[in-house]
Amino acid sequence: MADITPEQLEDMLDRAAKKGASEALREIGLQDEDAANDIRDMRGLLEAWRYTKKSIWATTVKMGTVAVLTFLATAVWMTFK
């Protein structure tokens, strides 16, 4: 059994982690110098998607509220007509 110092073990773990991270990035196509820009673009798209979902939900709720209020106003108008 080989004796490994804590420093050697930490160095081996650091190298393994860096190699694993590099391989993972290579597998998903983020190994080049444009990777940082690609990730920023993906974050921007994700933010835009989240904003769009929130806007669609808010618009749907507003349309439902307007529809109910229109129905009530029409019913009241028909009653007093």
MOPAC internal coordinates of N, CA, C and O (Angstrom, degrees):
PM7 1SCF
backbone

  N    0.0000 0     0.00 0     0.00 0    0    0    0
  C    1.4464 1     0.00 0     0.00 0    1    0    0
  C    1.5204 1   108.36 1     0.00 0    2    1    0
  O    1.2310 1   120.31 1   -48.62 1    3    2    1
  N    1.3027 1   117.02 1   131.38 1    3    2    1
  C    1.4599 1   121.68 1  -177.91 1    5    3    2
  C    1.5179 1   109.66 1   -84.61 1    6    5    3
  O    1.2310 1   120.97 1   -37.87 1    7    6    5
  N    1.2966 1   115.76 1   142.13 1    7    6    5
  C    1.4664 1   120.71 1   175.77 1    9    7    6
  C    1.5252 1   108.88 1   -89.12 1   10    9    7
  O    1.2310 1   121.23 1   -56.42 1   11   10    9
  N    1.3185 1   115.26 1   123.58 1   11   10    9
  C    1.4631 1   121.36 1  -179.96 1   13   11   10
  C    1.5143 1   107.99 1  -117.54 1   14   13   11
  O    1.2310 1   121.34 1   -49.99 1   15   14   13
  N    1.3173 1   115.05 1   130.01 1   15   14   13
  C    1.4609 1   118.90 1   178.20 1   17   15   14
  C    1.5257 1   108.92 1   -76.65 1   18   17   15
  O    1.2310 1   120.35 1   -22.09 1   19   18   17
  N    1.3086 1   116.93 1   157.91 1   19   18   17
  C    1.4710 1   119.29 1   177.47 1   21   19   18
  C    1.5266 1   112.85 1   -57.30 1   22   21   19
  O    1.2310 1   120.37 1   144.88 1   23   22   21
  N    1.3212 1   116.89 1   -35.12 1   23   22   21
  C    1.4655 1   120.66 1   179.21 1   25   23   22
  C    1.5254 1   110.93 1   -66.07 1   26   25   23
  O    1.2310 1   120.96 1   138.07 1   27   26   25
  N    1.3543 1   115.77 1   -41.93 1   27   26   25
  C    1.4583 1   119.84 1   178.41 1   29   27   26
  C    1.5364 1   110.67 1   -64.96 1   30   29   27
  O    1.2310 1   120.80 1   138.72 1   31   30   29
  N    1.3153 1   116.07 1   -41.28 1   31   30   29
  C    1.4611 1   120.36 1   178.86 1   33   31   30
  C    1.5250 1   110.81 1   -63.48 1   34   33   31
  O    1.2310 1   120.83 1   136.41 1   35   34   33
  N    1.3166 1   116.03 1   -43.59 1   35   34   33
  C    1.4671 1   119.58 1   178.59 1   37   35   34
  C    1.5201 1   111.14 1   -63.61 1   38   37   35
  O    1.2310 1   120.35 1   139.87 1   39   38   37
  N    1.3479 1   116.93 1   -40.13 1   39   38   37
  C    1.4622 1   121.02 1   178.03 1   41   39   38
  C    1.5273 1   110.28 1   -63.31 1   42   41   39
  O    1.2310 1   119.93 1   137.26 1   43   42   41
  N    1.3201 1   117.73 1   -42.74 1   43   42   41
  C    1.4627 1   121.44 1   178.76 1   45   43   42
  C    1.5248 1   110.74 1   -63.35 1   46   45   43
  O    1.2310 1   120.53 1   137.17 1   47   46   45
  N    1.3238 1   116.58 1   -42.83 1   47   46   45
  C    1.4653 1   120.12 1   179.16 1   49   47   46
  C    1.5264 1   111.51 1   -65.02 1   50   49   47
  O    1.2310 1   120.26 1   139.86 1   51   50   49
  N    1.3311 1   117.10 1   -40.14 1   51   50   49
  C    1.4705 1   120.93 1   177.67 1   53   51   50
  C    1.5256 1   110.85 1   -61.49 1   54   53   51
  O    1.2310 1   120.68 1   134.04 1   55   54   53
  N    1.3363 1   116.30 1   -45.96 1   55   54   53
  C    1.4636 1   119.78 1  -179.98 1   57   55   54
  C    1.5320 1   111.33 1   -64.09 1   58   57   55
  O    1.2310 1   120.68 1   139.62 1   59   58   57
  N    1.3309 1   116.31 1   -40.38 1   59   58   57
  C    1.4744 1   120.00 1   178.95 1   61   59   58
  C    1.5319 1   110.70 1   -65.29 1   62   61   59
  O    1.2310 1   120.65 1   139.15 1   63   62   61
  N    1.3273 1   116.35 1   -40.85 1   63   62   61
  C    1.4636 1   119.90 1   179.54 1   65   63   62
  C    1.5261 1   111.04 1   -64.52 1   66   65   63
  O    1.2310 1   120.48 1   136.38 1   67   66   65
  N    1.3256 1   116.69 1   -43.62 1   67   66   65
  C    1.4694 1   120.46 1   178.91 1   69   67   66
  C    1.5188 1   110.86 1   -64.23 1   70   69   67
  O    1.2310 1   120.37 1   138.63 1   71   70   69
  N    1.3175 1   116.90 1   -41.37 1   71   70   69
  C    1.4594 1   120.57 1   179.49 1   73   71   70
  C    1.5305 1   110.23 1   -65.63 1   74   73   71
  O    1.2310 1   120.34 1   138.17 1   75   74   73
  N    1.3156 1   116.95 1   -41.83 1   75   74   73
  C    1.4633 1   120.51 1   178.51 1   77   75   74
  C    1.5186 1   111.91 1   -64.86 1   78   77   75
  O    1.2310 1   120.40 1   138.11 1   79   78   77
  N    1.3337 1   116.84 1   -41.89 1   79   78   77
  C    1.4637 1   120.50 1   178.96 1   81   79   78
  C    1.5246 1   110.51 1   -64.89 1   82   81   79
  O    1.2310 1   120.50 1   138.20 1   83   82   81
  N    1.3256 1   116.65 1   -41.80 1   83   82   81
  C    1.4731 1   120.48 1   178.69 1   85   83   82
  C    1.5260 1   110.83 1   -62.20 1   86   85   83
  O    1.2310 1   120.60 1   137.86 1   87   86   85
  N    1.3195 1   116.46 1   -42.14 1   87   86   85
  C    1.4688 1   120.55 1   179.64 1   89   87   86
  C    1.5231 1   110.83 1   -66.02 1   90   89   87
  O    1.2310 1   120.39 1   138.41 1   91   90   89
  N    1.3273 1   116.86 1   -41.59 1   91   90   89
  C    1.4678 1   120.15 1   179.02 1   93   91   90
  C    1.5243 1   110.49 1   -62.84 1   94   93   91
  O    1.2310 1   120.01 1   136.28 1   95   94   93
  N    1.3179 1   117.58 1   -43.72 1   95   94   93
  C    1.4729 1   120.87 1   178.23 1   97   95   94
  C    1.5190 1   111.04 1   -64.53 1   98   97   95
  O    1.2310 1   120.26 1   141.51 1   99   98   97
  N    1.3243 1   117.12 1   -38.49 1   99   98   97
  C    1.4617 1   120.84 1   178.97 1  101   99   98
  C    1.5290 1   109.89 1   -64.37 1  102  101   99
  O    1.2310 1   120.21 1   140.60 1  103  102  101
  N    1.3294 1   117.20 1   -39.40 1  103  102  101
  C    1.4636 1   120.67 1  -178.53 1  105  103  102
  C    1.5261 1   112.66 1   -64.84 1  106  105  103
  O    1.2310 1   120.09 1   148.87 1  107  106  105
  N    1.3307 1   117.42 1   -31.13 1  107  106  105
  C    1.4696 1   119.21 1  -179.87 1  109  107  106
  C    1.5207 1   112.35 1   -99.11 1  110  109  107
  O    1.2310 1   120.35 1  -173.42 1  111  110  109
  N    1.3246 1   116.93 1     6.58 1  111  110  109
  C    1.4611 1   120.96 1   173.93 1  113  111  110
  C    1.5127 1   115.02 1    83.18 1  114  113  111
  O    1.2310 1   119.92 1  -155.67 1  115  114  113
  N    1.3140 1   117.76 1    24.33 1  115  114  113
  C    1.4660 1   120.68 1  -179.98 1  117  115  114
  C    1.5284 1   111.53 1  -115.63 1  118  117  115
  O    1.2310 1   120.50 1  -137.79 1  119  118  117
  N    1.3335 1   116.64 1    42.21 1  119  118  117
  C    1.4546 1   119.87 1  -177.55 1  121  119  118
  C    1.5252 1   113.63 1   -97.51 1  122  121  119
  O    1.2310 1   119.79 1   168.95 1  123  122  121
  N    1.3310 1   118.00 1   -11.05 1  123  122  121
  C    1.4640 1   119.64 1  -175.46 1  125  123  122
  C    1.5268 1   111.71 1   -90.53 1  126  125  123
  O    1.2310 1   121.35 1     0.24 1  127  126  125
  N    1.3381 1   115.02 1  -179.76 1  127  126  125
  C    1.4712 1   120.05 1  -177.34 1  129  127  126
  C    1.5289 1   112.94 1   -72.72 1  130  129  127
  O    1.2310 1   119.73 1   166.20 1  131  130  129
  N    1.3156 1   118.12 1   -13.80 1  131  130  129
  C    1.4634 1   121.78 1   177.59 1  133  131  130
  C    1.5313 1   112.73 1   -87.23 1  134  133  131
  O    1.2310 1   120.25 1  -177.95 1  135  134  133
  N    1.3188 1   117.13 1     2.05 1  135  134  133
  C    1.4700 1   121.29 1  -175.61 1  137  135  134
  C    1.5263 1   111.73 1   -59.89 1  138  137  135
  O    1.2310 1   120.09 1   138.69 1  139  138  137
  N    1.3263 1   117.43 1   -41.31 1  139  138  137
  C    1.4730 1   120.05 1  -179.29 1  141  139  138
  C    1.5286 1   110.44 1   -62.20 1  142  141  139
  O    1.2310 1   120.38 1   137.78 1  143  142  141
  N    1.3309 1   116.87 1   -42.22 1  143  142  141
  C    1.4659 1   120.58 1   177.50 1  145  143  142
  C    1.5316 1   110.82 1   -65.28 1  146  145  143
  O    1.2310 1   120.68 1   140.97 1  147  146  145
  N    1.3306 1   116.30 1   -39.03 1  147  146  145
  C    1.4618 1   119.87 1   178.44 1  149  147  146
  C    1.5241 1   111.02 1   -61.83 1  150  149  147
  O    1.2310 1   120.43 1   137.19 1  151  150  149
  N    1.3230 1   116.79 1   -42.81 1  151  150  149
  C    1.4656 1   120.74 1  -179.96 1  153  151  150
  C    1.5267 1   109.99 1   -66.61 1  154  153  151
  O    1.2310 1   119.94 1   139.34 1  155  154  153
  N    1.3289 1   117.73 1   -40.66 1  155  154  153
  C    1.4748 1   120.30 1   176.30 1  157  155  154
  C    1.5243 1   110.93 1   -60.76 1  158  157  155
  O    1.2310 1   120.72 1   137.81 1  159  158  157
  N    1.3372 1   116.23 1   -42.19 1  159  158  157
  C    1.4653 1   120.53 1   177.86 1  161  159  158
  C    1.5261 1   111.11 1   -62.58 1  162  161  159
  O    1.2310 1   120.80 1   137.42 1  163  162  161
  N    1.3300 1   116.08 1   -42.58 1  163  162  161
  C    1.4709 1   119.30 1   179.29 1  165  163  162
  C    1.5213 1   110.78 1   -64.49 1  166  165  163
  O    1.2310 1   120.20 1   140.76 1  167  166  165
  N    1.3189 1   117.22 1   -39.24 1  167  166  165
  C    1.4660 1   119.96 1   177.23 1  169  167  166
  C    1.5217 1   110.81 1   -64.22 1  170  169  167
  O    1.2310 1   120.57 1   139.55 1  171  170  169
  N    1.3317 1   116.51 1   -40.45 1  171  170  169
  C    1.4578 1   120.51 1   177.45 1  173  171  170
  C    1.5182 1   111.63 1   -62.61 1  174  173  171
  O    1.2310 1   120.45 1   137.46 1  175  174  173
  N    1.3337 1   116.75 1   -42.54 1  175  174  173
  C    1.4635 1   120.35 1   178.05 1  177  175  174
  C    1.5234 1   111.07 1   -64.79 1  178  177  175
  O    1.2310 1   120.64 1   140.76 1  179  178  177
  N    1.3231 1   116.38 1   -39.24 1  179  178  177
  C    1.4607 1   119.81 1   178.96 1  181  179  178
  C    1.5276 1   111.17 1   -65.73 1  182  181  179
  O    1.2310 1   120.07 1   138.63 1  183  182  181
  N    1.3176 1   117.46 1   -41.37 1  183  182  181
  C    1.4685 1   120.77 1   176.28 1  185  183  182
  C    1.5253 1   110.75 1   -62.60 1  186  185  183
  O    1.2310 1   120.46 1   137.13 1  187  186  185
  N    1.3283 1   116.74 1   -42.87 1  187  186  185
  C    1.4645 1   120.47 1   179.15 1  189  187  186
  C    1.5305 1   110.50 1   -63.35 1  190  189  187
  O    1.2310 1   120.31 1   139.55 1  191  190  189
  N    1.3350 1   117.02 1   -40.45 1  191  190  189
  C    1.4576 1   120.48 1   178.50 1  193  191  190
  C    1.5280 1   110.89 1   -63.41 1  194  193  191
  O    1.2310 1   120.45 1   136.15 1  195  194  193
  N    1.3250 1   116.74 1   -43.85 1  195  194  193
  C    1.4678 1   120.24 1   179.13 1  197  195  194
  C    1.5296 1   110.94 1   -63.33 1  198  197  195
  O    1.2310 1   120.24 1   138.50 1  199  198  197
  N    1.3190 1   117.15 1   -41.50 1  199  198  197
  C    1.4620 1   120.91 1   178.06 1  201  199  198
  C    1.5271 1   110.42 1   -63.78 1  202  201  199
  O    1.2310 1   120.49 1   138.92 1  203  202  201
  N    1.3291 1   116.66 1   -41.08 1  203  202  201
  C    1.4597 1   121.08 1  -179.94 1  205  203  202
  C    1.5252 1   110.66 1   -63.81 1  206  205  203
  O    1.2310 1   120.38 1   136.01 1  207  206  205
  N    1.3288 1   116.88 1   -43.99 1  207  206  205
  C    1.4689 1   119.67 1   178.30 1  209  207  206
  C    1.5172 1   110.80 1   -60.85 1  210  209  207
  O    1.2310 1   120.34 1   137.29 1  211  210  209
  N    1.3238 1   116.95 1   -42.71 1  211  210  209
  C    1.4657 1   121.20 1   179.59 1  213  211  210
  C    1.5216 1   110.23 1   -64.32 1  214  213  211
  O    1.2310 1   120.02 1   138.30 1  215  214  213
  N    1.3216 1   117.57 1   -41.70 1  215  214  213
  C    1.4589 1   121.62 1   179.76 1  217  215  214
  C    1.5199 1   111.77 1   -66.01 1  218  217  215
  O    1.2310 1   120.56 1   139.01 1  219  218  217
  N    1.3268 1   116.54 1   -40.99 1  219  218  217
  C    1.4668 1   120.13 1   179.07 1  221  219  218
  C    1.5243 1   109.37 1   -63.10 1  222  221  219
  O    1.2310 1   119.81 1   135.71 1  223  222  221
  N    1.3188 1   117.98 1   -44.29 1  223  222  221
  C    1.4564 1   121.54 1   179.51 1  225  223  222
  C    1.5303 1   110.23 1   -62.05 1  226  225  223
  O    1.2310 1   120.02 1   134.01 1  227  226  225
  N    1.3350 1   117.57 1   -45.99 1  227  226  225
  C    1.4632 1   120.94 1  -179.63 1  229  227  226
  C    1.5339 1   110.56 1   -62.76 1  230  229  227
  O    1.2310 1   120.05 1   138.24 1  231  230  229
  N    1.3184 1   117.50 1   -41.76 1  231  230  229
  C    1.4620 1   121.36 1   179.19 1  233  231  230
  C    1.5250 1   111.20 1   -64.64 1  234  233  231
  O    1.2310 1   120.39 1   139.39 1  235  234  233
  N    1.3172 1   116.85 1   -40.61 1  235  234  233
  C    1.4580 1   120.92 1   178.75 1  237  235  234
  C    1.5296 1   110.94 1   -62.87 1  238  237  235
  O    1.2310 1   120.62 1   136.79 1  239  238  237
  N    1.3197 1   116.41 1   -43.21 1  239  238  237
  C    1.4620 1   120.36 1   178.65 1  241  239  238
  C    1.5281 1   110.39 1   -64.44 1  242  241  239
  O    1.2310 1   120.25 1   137.07 1  243  242  241
  N    1.3260 1   117.13 1   -42.93 1  243  242  241
  C    1.4707 1   120.40 1   178.48 1  245  243  242
  C    1.5221 1   111.07 1   -62.54 1  246  245  243
  O    1.2310 1   120.32 1   136.46 1  247  246  245
  N    1.3287 1   116.99 1   -43.54 1  247  246  245
  C    1.4654 1   119.92 1   179.75 1  249  247  246
  C    1.5233 1   110.79 1   -63.38 1  250  249  247
  O    1.2310 1   120.34 1   139.09 1  251  250  249
  N    1.3199 1   116.95 1   -40.91 1  251  250  249
  C    1.4633 1   120.39 1   177.39 1  253  251  250
  C    1.5160 1   111.60 1   -63.01 1  254  253  251
  O    1.2310 1   120.41 1   137.74 1  255  254  253
  N    1.3100 1   116.82 1   -42.26 1  255  254  253
  C    1.4641 1   120.92 1   178.83 1  257  255  254
  C    1.5209 1   110.92 1   -64.07 1  258  257  255
  O    1.2310 1   120.05 1   135.36 1  259  258  257
  N    1.3234 1   117.51 1   -44.64 1  259  258  257
  C    1.4587 1   121.07 1   178.59 1  261  259  258
  C    1.5285 1   110.52 1   -63.29 1  262  261  259
  O    1.2310 1   120.02 1   140.40 1  263  262  261
  N    1.3166 1   117.57 1   -39.60 1  263  262  261
  C    1.4627 1   120.75 1   179.23 1  265  263  262
  C    1.5243 1   110.89 1   -63.15 1  266  265  263
  O    1.2310 1   120.17 1   135.28 1  267  266  265
  N    1.3302 1   117.28 1   -44.72 1  267  266  265
  C    1.4693 1   120.63 1   179.34 1  269  267  266
  C    1.5238 1   110.45 1   -64.38 1  270  269  267
  O    1.2310 1   120.38 1   134.95 1  271  270  269
  N    1.3321 1   116.88 1   -45.05 1  271  270  269
  C    1.4621 1   119.85 1   179.89 1  273  271  270
  C    1.5302 1   111.26 1   -64.76 1  274  273  271
  O    1.2310 1   120.09 1   142.70 1  275  274  273
  N    1.3267 1   117.43 1   -37.30 1  275  274  273
  C    1.4624 1   121.02 1   177.20 1  277  275  274
  C    1.5214 1   110.46 1   -64.59 1  278  277  275
  O    1.2310 1   120.67 1   136.67 1  279  278  277
  N    1.3243 1   116.33 1   -43.33 1  279  278  277
  C    1.4603 1   120.49 1   177.51 1  281  279  278
  C    1.5218 1   110.94 1   -60.51 1  282  281  279
  O    1.2310 1   120.49 1   134.53 1  283  282  281
  N    1.3384 1   116.67 1   -45.47 1  283  282  281
  C    1.4705 1   120.10 1   179.55 1  285  283  282
  C    1.5236 1   111.31 1   -64.02 1  286  285  283
  O    1.2310 1   120.18 1   136.85 1  287  286  285
  N    1.3208 1   117.25 1   -43.15 1  287  286  285
  C    1.4621 1   120.45 1   179.74 1  289  287  286
  C    1.5203 1   110.63 1   -63.74 1  290  289  287
  O    1.2310 1   120.29 1   139.57 1  291  290  289
  N    1.3188 1   117.04 1   -40.43 1  291  290  289
  C    1.4640 1   120.95 1   178.51 1  293  291  290
  C    1.5279 1   110.43 1   -65.47 1  294  293  291
  O    1.2310 1   120.72 1   138.74 1  295  294  293
  N    1.3201 1   116.23 1   -41.26 1  295  294  293
  C    1.4692 1   119.71 1   179.08 1  297  295  294
  C    1.5163 1   111.22 1   -63.90 1  298  297  295
  O    1.2310 1   120.04 1   138.41 1  299  298  297
  N    1.3292 1   117.52 1   -41.59 1  299  298  297
  C    1.4647 1   121.20 1   178.19 1  301  299  298
  C    1.5171 1   109.60 1   -66.56 1  302  301  299
  O    1.2310 1   119.49 1   137.54 1  303  302  301
  N    1.2985 1   118.57 1   -42.46 1  303  302  301
  C    1.4700 1   122.89 1   179.91 1  305  303  302
  C    1.5244 1   110.25 1   -62.80 1  306  305  303
  O    1.2310 1   120.43 1   137.36 1  307  306  305
  N    1.3455 1   116.79 1   -42.64 1  307  306  305
  C    1.4672 1   120.81 1   179.76 1  309  307  306
  C    1.5389 1   110.31 1   -66.56 1  310  309  307
  O    1.2310 1   120.29 1   146.47 1  311  310  309
  N    1.3156 1   117.06 1   -33.53 1  311  310  309
  C    1.4586 1   120.36 1  -179.51 1  313  311  310
  C    1.5314 1   111.32 1   -68.43 1  314  313  311
  O    1.2310 1   119.98 1   139.40 1  315  314  313
  N    1.3130 1   117.64 1   -40.60 1  315  314  313
  C    1.4530 1   121.60 1  -178.06 1  317  315  314
  C    1.5193 1   113.72 1   -88.60 1  318  317  315
  O    1.2310 1   118.89 1   176.57 1  319  318  317
  N    1.2949 1   119.72 1    -3.43 1  319  318  317
  C    1.4521 1   123.32 1  -177.28 1  321  319  318
  C    1.4831 1   112.52 1   -73.43 1  322  321  319
  O    1.2310 1   120.10 1   180.00 1  323  322  321

